[in-house]
Amino acid sequence: MKVLIIDKVPKAKEIFNELNYEVNYQPGMDIKEVSQVAKDYDAMIVRSTKIHDVELGGNLKAIGRAGAGVNNIPVEKCVENGIVVFNAPGANANAVKELVICSLILASRGVVQGIEWTKSVGDNFVEAVEKNKGQFKGSEIRRKKLAVIGLGAIGMLVANAASALRMEVIGYDPYITVENAWKLSRNVKKSDELKALVAEADYITLHVPYNEKTEGILNKELFEIMKPGVKIMNFARGELVDLTALKEAINKGVVERYITDFPNEEIRGNDKVTIVPHLGASTHEAEENCAVMVSEQVNNFLKKGTIVNSVNYPGTFLEENGGKTRLGIFNKNVPGTISKISEILGESKLNIHGMINKSRGDWAYNIVDIDGSVSDAVIDKLNIVNGIINVRNIEK
């Protein structure tokens, strides 16, 4: 099997080489060239390169994103072509958590401003620093109220760490998973009302995914009810904050400090804004964790048909059960598809040894284990069934 890696993900290259894949490692490959060759590979691994204009189809079965966000990948176009998009949620969670905790302190203590000021001091350096250090006096985060919006892998870790630092932590997440709810510190309070939460917070940190519903989740309406002097951390996505409303809130003295990991010209140079150059996941450990997770997921899908951590198809797993051939069947989630699959296999005198069907919105995926070998003619019959997008034959 062949895999194309178009970003700097050396650990993925190492893993696929060890798995005896034919690896084309081309960080920085021109996107036009990617479009020309992608269809010849079984899988493609990316980090930050935008591939919306890449031609999909051909042999391409999977795209692995060595990170959590998939805004650089045409997810809908992939699902329509039966291409599974994998990501690595939580692999960089600790790295982001540590930077958020760092930012809580940076937002409070004038550390960045003080360091920059010392660079401009001339003669009598030590005396000048002692004389003027008072202008950078800050406050402690202990006993302050922190609103954590989003309690996923990162938000949950931030909430627990801030609680351990004796902050009063209140979390908001109407979609929190049972697993993350169990992992939350018992000291973290939970709020069901976003407006009430931001109105009482001294600090706000964002940890929700970016989509149509969350775009501009911090907007003019919420800024107007925040406490004067609130400090906001955004290490999730730049688009979660309405920047026009943010600047207005800064000018009114409502927002004392905004720290973000997403550079934007609109807020560049604002004295109340600290821009971090997108370093949230930039640790050796996080990059390796992401590469390992997504490489393992892509490999298991290509060799076993298993789907874990896909953003466009449902998680699907079928225990190995002795079947000789495994089919991976992608289809629109419409009635009658499964019965048609069974009918075609039965007519071909192929016995189904095991089967699982999972759906996600308008799309579905099936793993079917067959006792015997499946001919190309049978695959062709399945592929022309109304609603079926793609059929993969995985010989064991």
Contacts in CASP RR format, 6 or more apart in sequence:
PFRMAT RR
TARGET T0000
AUTHOR 0000-0000-0000
METHOD contacts of the structure
MODEL  1
MKVLIIDKVPKAKEIFNELNYEVNYQPGMDIKEVSQVAKDYDAMIVRSTK
IHDVELGGNLKAIGRAGAGVNNIPVEKCVENGIVVFNAPGANANAVKELV
ICSLILASRGVVQGIEWTKSVGDNFVEAVEKNKGQFKGSEIRRKKLAVIG
LGAIGMLVANAASALRMEVIGYDPYITVENAWKLSRNVKKSDELKALVAE
ADYITLHVPYNEKTEGILNKELFEIMKPGVKIMNFARGELVDLTALKEAI
NKGVVERYITDFPNEEIRGNDKVTIVPHLGASTHEAEENCAVMVSEQVNN
FLKKGTIVNSVNYPGTFLEENGGKTRLGIFNKNVPGTISKISEILGESKL
NIHGMINKSRGDWAYNIVDIDGSVSDAVIDKLNIVNGIINVRNIEK
1 21 0 8 1.000
1 22 0 8 1.000
1 42 0 8 1.000
1 43 0 8 1.000
1 302 0 8 1.000
2 21 0 8 1.000
2 22 0 8 1.000
2 23 0 8 1.000
2 24 0 8 1.000
2 40 0 8 1.000
2 41 0 8 1.000
2 42 0 8 1.000
2 43 0 8 1.000
2 59 0 8 1.000
3 16 0 8 1.000
3 21 0 8 1.000
3 22 0 8 1.000
3 23 0 8 1.000
3 24 0 8 1.000
3 41 0 8 1.000
3 42 0 8 1.000
3 43 0 8 1.000
3 44 0 8 1.000
3 45 0 8 1.000
3 298 0 8 1.000
4 24 0 8 1.000
4 26 0 8 1.000
4 34 0 8 1.000
4 37 0 8 1.000
4 38 0 8 1.000
4 41 0 8 1.000
4 43 0 8 1.000
4 44 0 8 1.000
4 45 0 8 1.000
5 12 0 8 1.000
5 13 0 8 1.000
5 16 0 8 1.000
5 23 0 8 1.000
5 24 0 8 1.000
5 25 0 8 1.000
5 26 0 8 1.000
5 27 0 8 1.000
5 44 0 8 1.000
5 45 0 8 1.000
5 46 0 8 1.000
6 26 0 8 1.000
6 27 0 8 1.000
6 28 0 8 1.000
6 29 0 8 1.000
6 34 0 8 1.000
6 44 0 8 1.000
6 45 0 8 1.000
6 46 0 8 1.000
6 49 0 8 1.000
6 51 0 8 1.000
7 27 0 8 1.000
7 28 0 8 1.000
7 45 0 8 1.000
7 46 0 8 1.000
7 47 0 8 1.000
7 48 0 8 1.000
7 49 0 8 1.000
7 66 0 8 1.000
8 27 0 8 1.000
8 28 0 8 1.000
8 47 0 8 1.000
9 27 0 8 1.000
9 45 0 8 1.000
9 47 0 8 1.000
9 66 0 8 1.000
9 287 0 8 1.000
9 290 0 8 1.000
9 291 0 8 1.000
10 25 0 8 1.000
10 291 0 8 1.000
11 287 0 8 1.000
11 288 0 8 1.000
11 291 0 8 1.000
11 292 0 8 1.000
11 295 0 8 1.000
12 45 0 8 1.000
12 66 0 8 1.000
12 291 0 8 1.000
12 294 0 8 1.000
12 295 0 8 1.000
13 23 0 8 1.000
13 25 0 8 1.000
15 291 0 8 1.000
15 292 0 8 1.000
15 295 0 8 1.000
15 296 0 8 1.000
15 299 0 8 1.000
16 23 0 8 1.000
16 295 0 8 1.000
16 299 0 8 1.000
17 23 0 8 1.000
19 299 0 8 1.000
24 37 0 8 1.000
24 41 0 8 1.000
28 49 0 8 1.000
31 49 0 8 1.000
31 50 0 8 1.000
31 51 0 8 1.000
31 53 0 8 1.000
31 54 0 8 1.000
34 44 0 8 1.000
34 49 0 8 1.000
34 51 0 8 1.000
34 54 0 8 1.000
35 53 0 8 1.000
35 54 0 8 1.000
35 55 0 8 1.000
36 55 0 8 1.000
38 44 0 8 1.000
38 54 0 8 1.000
38 55 0 8 1.000
38 56 0 8 1.000
38 57 0 8 1.000
38 60 0 8 1.000
39 55 0 8 1.000
39 56 0 8 1.000
39 57 0 8 1.000
39 58 0 8 1.000
39 59 0 8 1.000
39 60 0 8 1.000
40 58 0 8 1.000
40 59 0 8 1.000
41 59 0 8 1.000
41 60 0 8 1.000
42 59 0 8 1.000
42 60 0 8 1.000
42 61 0 8 1.000
42 62 0 8 1.000
42 302 0 8 1.000
43 60 0 8 1.000
43 61 0 8 1.000
43 62 0 8 1.000
43 63 0 8 1.000
43 64 0 8 1.000
43 298 0 8 1.000
43 302 0 8 1.000
44 51 0 8 1.000
44 60 0 8 1.000
44 62 0 8 1.000
44 63 0 8 1.000
44 64 0 8 1.000
45 63 0 8 1.000
45 64 0 8 1.000
45 66 0 8 1.000
45 294 0 8 1.000
45 295 0 8 1.000
45 298 0 8 1.000
46 63 0 8 1.000
46 64 0 8 1.000
46 65 0 8 1.000
46 66 0 8 1.000
46 72 0 8 1.000
46 73 0 8 1.000
47 65 0 8 1.000
47 66 0 8 1.000
47 67 0 8 1.000
47 290 0 8 1.000
48 72 0 8 1.000
49 72 0 8 1.000
50 72 0 8 1.000
51 63 0 8 1.000
51 72 0 8 1.000
51 73 0 8 1.000
51 74 0 8 1.000
52 72 0 8 1.000
52 73 0 8 1.000
52 74 0 8 1.000
54 74 0 8 1.000
56 74 0 8 1.000
56 77 0 8 1.000
56 78 0 8 1.000
56 81 0 8 1.000
56 83 0 8 1.000
57 81 0 8 1.000
57 83 0 8 1.000
60 81 0 8 1.000
60 83 0 8 1.000
61 82 0 8 1.000
61 83 0 8 1.000
61 84 0 8 1.000
61 301 0 8 1.000
61 302 0 8 1.000
61 392 0 8 1.000
62 83 0 8 1.000
62 84 0 8 1.000
62 85 0 8 1.000
62 86 0 8 1.000
62 298 0 8 1.000
62 301 0 8 1.000
62 302 0 8 1.000
63 73 0 8 1.000
63 78 0 8 1.000
63 83 0 8 1.000
63 84 0 8 1.000
63 85 0 8 1.000
63 86 0 8 1.000
64 85 0 8 1.000
64 86 0 8 1.000
64 87 0 8 1.000
64 294 0 8 1.000
64 297 0 8 1.000
64 298 0 8 1.000
65 72 0 8 1.000
65 73 0 8 1.000
65 85 0 8 1.000
65 86 0 8 1.000
65 87 0 8 1.000
65 88 0 8 1.000
65 294 0 8 1.000
66 88 0 8 1.000
66 287 0 8 1.000
66 290 0 8 1.000
66 291 0 8 1.000
66 294 0 8 1.000
67 87 0 8 1.000
67 88 0 8 1.000
67 89 0 8 1.000
67 91 0 8 1.000
67 92 0 8 1.000
67 281 0 8 1.000
67 290 0 8 1.000
67 294 0 8 1.000
68 87 0 8 1.000
68 88 0 8 1.000
68 89 0 8 1.000
68 90 0 8 1.000
68 91 0 8 1.000
68 92 0 8 1.000
68 281 0 8 1.000
69 87 0 8 1.000
69 209 0 8 1.000
70 85 0 8 1.000
70 87 0 8 1.000
70 311 0 8 1.000
71 210 0 8 1.000
71 237 0 8 1.000
73 85 0 8 1.000
75 85 0 8 1.000
75 311 0 8 1.000
75 312 0 8 1.000
76 312 0 8 1.000
78 84 0 8 1.000
78 85 0 8 1.000
78 312 0 8 1.000
79 85 0 8 1.000
79 312 0 8 1.000
79 313 0 8 1.000
79 363 0 8 1.000
80 389 0 8 1.000
81 389 0 8 1.000
81 390 0 8 1.000
82 313 0 8 1.000
82 330 0 8 1.000
82 389 0 8 1.000
82 390 0 8 1.000
84 301 0 8 1.000
84 307 0 8 1.000
84 310 0 8 1.000
84 312 0 8 1.000
84 313 0 8 1.000
85 310 0 8 1.000
85 311 0 8 1.000
85 312 0 8 1.000
85 313 0 8 1.000
86 294 0 8 1.000
86 297 0 8 1.000
86 298 0 8 1.000
86 301 0 8 1.000
86 308 0 8 1.000
86 309 0 8 1.000
86 310 0 8 1.000
86 311 0 8 1.000
87 294 0 8 1.000
87 309 0 8 1.000
87 311 0 8 1.000
88 289 0 8 1.000
88 290 0 8 1.000
88 291 0 8 1.000
88 293 0 8 1.000
88 294 0 8 1.000
88 297 0 8 1.000
88 309 0 8 1.000
89 153 0 8 1.000
89 309 0 8 1.000
90 153 0 8 1.000
90 154 0 8 1.000
91 286 0 8 1.000
91 289 0 8 1.000
91 290 0 8 1.000
91 292 0 8 1.000
91 293 0 8 1.000
91 294 0 8 1.000
92 280 0 8 1.000
92 281 0 8 1.000
92 283 0 8 1.000
92 286 0 8 1.000
92 287 0 8 1.000
92 289 0 8 1.000
92 290 0 8 1.000
93 153 0 8 1.000
93 154 0 8 1.000
93 157 0 8 1.000
94 157 0 8 1.000
94 285 0 8 1.000
94 286 0 8 1.000
95 280 0 8 1.000
95 281 0 8 1.000
95 282 0 8 1.000
95 283 0 8 1.000
95 285 0 8 1.000
95 286 0 8 1.000
96 154 0 8 1.000
96 235 0 8 1.000
96 280 0 8 1.000
96 281 0 8 1.000
96 286 0 8 1.000
97 154 0 8 1.000
97 155 0 8 1.000
97 157 0 8 1.000
97 158 0 8 1.000
97 161 0 8 1.000
99 235 0 8 1.000
99 261 0 8 1.000
99 276 0 8 1.000
99 279 0 8 1.000
99 280 0 8 1.000
100 154 0 8 1.000
100 158 0 8 1.000
100 205 0 8 1.000
100 233 0 8 1.000
100 235 0 8 1.000
101 158 0 8 1.000
101 161 0 8 1.000
101 162 0 8 1.000
101 165 0 8 1.000
103 233 0 8 1.000
103 235 0 8 1.000
103 259 0 8 1.000
103 274 0 8 1.000
103 276 0 8 1.000
104 141 0 8 1.000
104 146 0 8 1.000
104 162 0 8 1.000
104 167 0 8 1.000
104 203 0 8 1.000
104 205 0 8 1.000
104 231 0 8 1.000
104 233 0 8 1.000
105 111 0 8 1.000
105 141 0 8 1.000
106 112 0 8 1.000
106 259 0 8 1.000
106 274 0 8 1.000
107 203 0 8 1.000
107 231 0 8 1.000
107 233 0 8 1.000
107 256 0 8 1.000
107 257 0 8 1.000
107 259 0 8 1.000
107 274 0 8 1.000
108 138 0 8 1.000
108 139 0 8 1.000
108 140 0 8 1.000
108 141 0 8 1.000
108 231 0 8 1.000
108 257 0 8 1.000
109 136 0 8 1.000
109 138 0 8 1.000
109 139 0 8 1.000
110 136 0 8 1.000
110 138 0 8 1.000
111 136 0 8 1.000
112 274 0 8 1.000
113 136 0 8 1.000
114 136 0 8 1.000
117 132 0 8 1.000
117 135 0 8 1.000
117 136 0 8 1.000
118 125 0 8 1.000
118 129 0 8 1.000
121 128 0 8 1.000
121 129 0 8 1.000
122 128 0 8 1.000
141 162 0 8 1.000
141 165 0 8 1.000
141 167 0 8 1.000
141 203 0 8 1.000
142 165 0 8 1.000
142 166 0 8 1.000
142 167 0 8 1.000
143 166 0 8 1.000
143 167 0 8 1.000
143 168 0 8 1.000
144 167 0 8 1.000
144 168 0 8 1.000
144 202 0 8 1.000
144 203 0 8 1.000
145 167 0 8 1.000
145 168 0 8 1.000
145 169 0 8 1.000
145 170 0 8 1.000
145 200 0 8 1.000
145 201 0 8 1.000
145 202 0 8 1.000
145 203 0 8 1.000
146 159 0 8 1.000
146 162 0 8 1.000
146 167 0 8 1.000
146 168 0 8 1.000
146 169 0 8 1.000
146 170 0 8 1.000
146 201 0 8 1.000
146 202 0 8 1.000
146 203 0 8 1.000
146 204 0 8 1.000
146 205 0 8 1.000
147 170 0 8 1.000
147 171 0 8 1.000
147 172 0 8 1.000
147 191 0 8 1.000
147 197 0 8 1.000
147 198 0 8 1.000
147 200 0 8 1.000
147 201 0 8 1.000
147 203 0 8 1.000
147 204 0 8 1.000
147 205 0 8 1.000
148 155 0 8 1.000
148 158 0 8 1.000
148 159 0 8 1.000
148 162 0 8 1.000
148 169 0 8 1.000
148 170 0 8 1.000
148 171 0 8 1.000
148 172 0 8 1.000
148 188 0 8 1.000
148 205 0 8 1.000
148 207 0 8 1.000
149 171 0 8 1.000
149 172 0 8 1.000
149 173 0 8 1.000
149 194 0 8 1.000
149 197 0 8 1.000
149 204 0 8 1.000
149 205 0 8 1.000
149 206 0 8 1.000
149 207 0 8 1.000
149 208 0 8 1.000
149 217 0 8 1.000
150 171 0 8 1.000
150 172 0 8 1.000
150 173 0 8 1.000
150 176 0 8 1.000
150 206 0 8 1.000
150 207 0 8 1.000
150 208 0 8 1.000
151 159 0 8 1.000
151 171 0 8 1.000
151 172 0 8 1.000
151 173 0 8 1.000
151 176 0 8 1.000
151 180 0 8 1.000
151 181 0 8 1.000
151 184 0 8 1.000
151 207 0 8 1.000
152 173 0 8 1.000
152 176 0 8 1.000
152 177 0 8 1.000
152 180 0 8 1.000
152 207 0 8 1.000
153 180 0 8 1.000
154 207 0 8 1.000
154 235 0 8 1.000
154 236 0 8 1.000
155 205 0 8 1.000
155 207 0 8 1.000
156 180 0 8 1.000
156 183 0 8 1.000
156 184 0 8 1.000
158 205 0 8 1.000
158 207 0 8 1.000
159 169 0 8 1.000
159 171 0 8 1.000
159 184 0 8 1.000
159 185 0 8 1.000
159 188 0 8 1.000
160 183 0 8 1.000
160 184 0 8 1.000
160 185 0 8 1.000
160 188 0 8 1.000
162 169 0 8 1.000
163 169 0 8 1.000
163 185 0 8 1.000
163 187 0 8 1.000
163 188 0 8 1.000
164 185 0 8 1.000
167 203 0 8 1.000
168 189 0 8 1.000
169 185 0 8 1.000
169 187 0 8 1.000
169 188 0 8 1.000
169 189 0 8 1.000
170 188 0 8 1.000
170 189 0 8 1.000
170 190 0 8 1.000
170 191 0 8 1.000
170 197 0 8 1.000
170 200 0 8 1.000
170 201 0 8 1.000
171 188 0 8 1.000
171 189 0 8 1.000
171 190 0 8 1.000
171 191 0 8 1.000
171 197 0 8 1.000
172 190 0 8 1.000
172 191 0 8 1.000
172 192 0 8 1.000
172 193 0 8 1.000
172 194 0 8 1.000
172 197 0 8 1.000
173 208 0 8 1.000
174 192 0 8 1.000
191 197 0 8 1.000
194 222 0 8 1.000
195 222 0 8 1.000
195 225 0 8 1.000
198 204 0 8 1.000
198 218 0 8 1.000
198 222 0 8 1.000
198 225 0 8 1.000
198 226 0 8 1.000
198 230 0 8 1.000
199 225 0 8 1.000
199 226 0 8 1.000
199 227 0 8 1.000
200 227 0 8 1.000
201 226 0 8 1.000
201 227 0 8 1.000
201 230 0 8 1.000
202 227 0 8 1.000
202 229 0 8 1.000
202 230 0 8 1.000
202 231 0 8 1.000
203 230 0 8 1.000
203 231 0 8 1.000
203 232 0 8 1.000
203 233 0 8 1.000
204 218 0 8 1.000
204 226 0 8 1.000
204 230 0 8 1.000
204 231 0 8 1.000
204 232 0 8 1.000
204 233 0 8 1.000
205 232 0 8 1.000
205 233 0 8 1.000
205 234 0 8 1.000
205 235 0 8 1.000
206 217 0 8 1.000
206 218 0 8 1.000
206 232 0 8 1.000
206 233 0 8 1.000
206 234 0 8 1.000
206 235 0 8 1.000
206 236 0 8 1.000
206 237 0 8 1.000
206 240 0 8 1.000
206 241 0 8 1.000
207 235 0 8 1.000
207 236 0 8 1.000
208 214 0 8 1.000
208 217 0 8 1.000
208 236 0 8 1.000
208 240 0 8 1.000
209 236 0 8 1.000
209 237 0 8 1.000
210 236 0 8 1.000
210 237 0 8 1.000
210 238 0 8 1.000
210 239 0 8 1.000
210 240 0 8 1.000
214 237 0 8 1.000
214 240 0 8 1.000
215 239 0 8 1.000
215 240 0 8 1.000
216 239 0 8 1.000
216 240 0 8 1.000
216 241 0 8 1.000
216 242 0 8 1.000
217 240 0 8 1.000
217 241 0 8 1.000
218 232 0 8 1.000
218 240 0 8 1.000
218 241 0 8 1.000
218 242 0 8 1.000
218 245 0 8 1.000
218 246 0 8 1.000
219 242 0 8 1.000
219 245 0 8 1.000
220 242 0 8 1.000
220 244 0 8 1.000
220 245 0 8 1.000
220 248 0 8 1.000
223 245 0 8 1.000
223 246 0 8 1.000
223 248 0 8 1.000
223 249 0 8 1.000
223 254 0 8 1.000
223 255 0 8 1.000
224 249 0 8 1.000
224 254 0 8 1.000
226 249 0 8 1.000
226 254 0 8 1.000
226 255 0 8 1.000
227 254 0 8 1.000
228 253 0 8 1.000
228 254 0 8 1.000
228 256 0 8 1.000
229 253 0 8 1.000
229 254 0 8 1.000
229 255 0 8 1.000
229 256 0 8 1.000
230 254 0 8 1.000
230 255 0 8 1.000
230 256 0 8 1.000
231 255 0 8 1.000
231 256 0 8 1.000
231 257 0 8 1.000
231 258 0 8 1.000
231 259 0 8 1.000
232 241 0 8 1.000
232 246 0 8 1.000
232 255 0 8 1.000
232 257 0 8 1.000
232 258 0 8 1.000
232 259 0 8 1.000
233 259 0 8 1.000
233 260 0 8 1.000
234 240 0 8 1.000
234 241 0 8 1.000
234 258 0 8 1.000
234 259 0 8 1.000
234 260 0 8 1.000
234 261 0 8 1.000
234 262 0 8 1.000
235 260 0 8 1.000
235 261 0 8 1.000
235 276 0 8 1.000
235 280 0 8 1.000
237 262 0 8 1.000
238 260 0 8 1.000
238 262 0 8 1.000
238 264 0 8 1.000
241 258 0 8 1.000
241 260 0 8 1.000
243 264 0 8 1.000
243 266 0 8 1.000
243 267 0 8 1.000
244 266 0 8 1.000
246 255 0 8 1.000
246 258 0 8 1.000
246 267 0 8 1.000
247 266 0 8 1.000
247 267 0 8 1.000
247 270 0 8 1.000
249 255 0 8 1.000
250 258 0 8 1.000
250 270 0 8 1.000
250 272 0 8 1.000
250 273 0 8 1.000
255 272 0 8 1.000
256 272 0 8 1.000
257 272 0 8 1.000
257 273 0 8 1.000
257 274 0 8 1.000
258 267 0 8 1.000
258 270 0 8 1.000
258 272 0 8 1.000
258 273 0 8 1.000
258 274 0 8 1.000
259 273 0 8 1.000
259 274 0 8 1.000
259 276 0 8 1.000
260 267 0 8 1.000
260 273 0 8 1.000
260 274 0 8 1.000
260 275 0 8 1.000
260 276 0 8 1.000
261 276 0 8 1.000
261 277 0 8 1.000
261 278 0 8 1.000
261 279 0 8 1.000
261 280 0 8 1.000
262 275 0 8 1.000
262 278 0 8 1.000
263 275 0 8 1.000
263 277 0 8 1.000
263 278 0 8 1.000
264 275 0 8 1.000
267 273 0 8 1.000
267 275 0 8 1.000
268 275 0 8 1.000
280 286 0 8 1.000
281 287 0 8 1.000
281 290 0 8 1.000
293 309 0 8 1.000
294 309 0 8 1.000
297 308 0 8 1.000
297 309 0 8 1.000
300 306 0 8 1.000
300 308 0 8 1.000
301 307 0 8 1.000
303 394 0 8 1.000
304 320 0 8 1.000
304 326 0 8 1.000
304 394 0 8 1.000
305 316 0 8 1.000
305 326 0 8 1.000
305 328 0 8 1.000
305 367 0 8 1.000
305 392 0 8 1.000
305 394 0 8 1.000
306 316 0 8 1.000
306 317 0 8 1.000
306 318 0 8 1.000
306 367 0 8 1.000
307 313 0 8 1.000
307 314 0 8 1.000
307 315 0 8 1.000
307 316 0 8 1.000
307 317 0 8 1.000
307 358 0 8 1.000
307 365 0 8 1.000
308 315 0 8 1.000
308 317 0 8 1.000
309 315 0 8 1.000
312 360 0 8 1.000
312 363 0 8 1.000
313 330 0 8 1.000
313 360 0 8 1.000
313 363 0 8 1.000
313 365 0 8 1.000
314 358 0 8 1.000
314 359 0 8 1.000
314 360 0 8 1.000
314 363 0 8 1.000
314 364 0 8 1.000
314 365 0 8 1.000
315 358 0 8 1.000
315 360 0 8 1.000
315 365 0 8 1.000
316 356 0 8 1.000
316 358 0 8 1.000
316 365 0 8 1.000
316 366 0 8 1.000
316 367 0 8 1.000
317 356 0 8 1.000
317 367 0 8 1.000
318 326 0 8 1.000
318 354 0 8 1.000
318 355 0 8 1.000
318 356 0 8 1.000
318 367 0 8 1.000
318 369 0 8 1.000
321 353 0 8 1.000
321 354 0 8 1.000
321 369 0 8 1.000
322 353 0 8 1.000
322 369 0 8 1.000
323 353 0 8 1.000
323 354 0 8 1.000
323 369 0 8 1.000
323 370 0 8 1.000
323 371 0 8 1.000
323 372 0 8 1.000
323 396 0 8 1.000
324 370 0 8 1.000
324 371 0 8 1.000
324 372 0 8 1.000
324 373 0 8 1.000
324 395 0 8 1.000
324 396 0 8 1.000
325 369 0 8 1.000
325 370 0 8 1.000
325 372 0 8 1.000
325 373 0 8 1.000
325 374 0 8 1.000
325 393 0 8 1.000
325 394 0 8 1.000
325 395 0 8 1.000
325 396 0 8 1.000
326 367 0 8 1.000
326 368 0 8 1.000
326 369 0 8 1.000
326 370 0 8 1.000
326 394 0 8 1.000
326 396 0 8 1.000
327 366 0 8 1.000
327 367 0 8 1.000
327 368 0 8 1.000
327 369 0 8 1.000
327 370 0 8 1.000
327 374 0 8 1.000
327 382 0 8 1.000
327 391 0 8 1.000
327 392 0 8 1.000
327 393 0 8 1.000
327 394 0 8 1.000
328 365 0 8 1.000
328 366 0 8 1.000
328 367 0 8 1.000
328 368 0 8 1.000
328 391 0 8 1.000
328 392 0 8 1.000
328 394 0 8 1.000
329 341 0 8 1.000
329 365 0 8 1.000
329 366 0 8 1.000
329 367 0 8 1.000
329 368 0 8 1.000
329 382 0 8 1.000
329 388 0 8 1.000
329 390 0 8 1.000
329 391 0 8 1.000
329 392 0 8 1.000
330 363 0 8 1.000
330 364 0 8 1.000
330 365 0 8 1.000
330 366 0 8 1.000
330 388 0 8 1.000
330 389 0 8 1.000
330 390 0 8 1.000
330 391 0 8 1.000
331 337 0 8 1.000
331 363 0 8 1.000
331 364 0 8 1.000
331 365 0 8 1.000
331 366 0 8 1.000
331 385 0 8 1.000
331 387 0 8 1.000
331 388 0 8 1.000
331 389 0 8 1.000
332 362 0 8 1.000
332 363 0 8 1.000
332 364 0 8 1.000
332 387 0 8 1.000
332 388 0 8 1.000
332 389 0 8 1.000
333 359 0 8 1.000
333 360 0 8 1.000
333 361 0 8 1.000
333 362 0 8 1.000
333 363 0 8 1.000
333 364 0 8 1.000
334 386 0 8 1.000
334 387 0 8 1.000
337 364 0 8 1.000
337 385 0 8 1.000
337 387 0 8 1.000
337 388 0 8 1.000
338 357 0 8 1.000
338 366 0 8 1.000
340 385 0 8 1.000
341 366 0 8 1.000
341 368 0 8 1.000
341 382 0 8 1.000
341 385 0 8 1.000
341 388 0 8 1.000
342 352 0 8 1.000
344 378 0 8 1.000
344 381 0 8 1.000
344 382 0 8 1.000
344 385 0 8 1.000
345 351 0 8 1.000
345 352 0 8 1.000
345 368 0 8 1.000
345 370 0 8 1.000
345 378 0 8 1.000
348 374 0 8 1.000
348 375 0 8 1.000
348 378 0 8 1.000
348 381 0 8 1.000
350 370 0 8 1.000
350 371 0 8 1.000
350 372 0 8 1.000
350 374 0 8 1.000
350 378 0 8 1.000
351 370 0 8 1.000
351 371 0 8 1.000
351 372 0 8 1.000
352 368 0 8 1.000
352 369 0 8 1.000
352 370 0 8 1.000
353 369 0 8 1.000
353 370 0 8 1.000
353 371 0 8 1.000
354 368 0 8 1.000
354 369 0 8 1.000
355 366 0 8 1.000
355 367 0 8 1.000
355 368 0 8 1.000
355 369 0 8 1.000
356 366 0 8 1.000
356 367 0 8 1.000
357 364 0 8 1.000
357 365 0 8 1.000
357 366 0 8 1.000
358 364 0 8 1.000
358 365 0 8 1.000
358 366 0 8 1.000
359 365 0 8 1.000
373 395 0 8 1.000
374 393 0 8 1.000
379 391 0 8 1.000
379 393 0 8 1.000
382 388 0 8 1.000
382 391 0 8 1.000
383 390 0 8 1.000
383 391 0 8 1.000
END
